[in-house]
Amino acid sequence: MFRFDAKSGYYLYPEAEGAADLRLRMNRGSTYEDNVLPRDDISVIKHGLKIPVDAECYESFVERVKTREQEFMKTFTEMQ
């Protein structure tokens, strides 16, 4: 992110539990000086691709993964 001077980024990972997105903010200050505060201008959003864990067979798993991939991509296409 810093290489391209980006103010926001995504951490993408496989998710089995169905957790909601989490916004992580960069800190300003240092723990040594005891003045740590979150920055409002730089953040990373942790966004998971939900992997189905209860499919009855491989074909069902494939269909569910396709659906989850579409949901995953929808998050990014709605932003534009």
Secondary structure, DSSP 8 states (H G I E B T S, - for coil): -TTTT-SEEEEEEEESS----EEEEEEES-TTTT--EEEEEEEEEEEEEE-----SSHHHHHHHHHHHHHHHHHHHHTT-
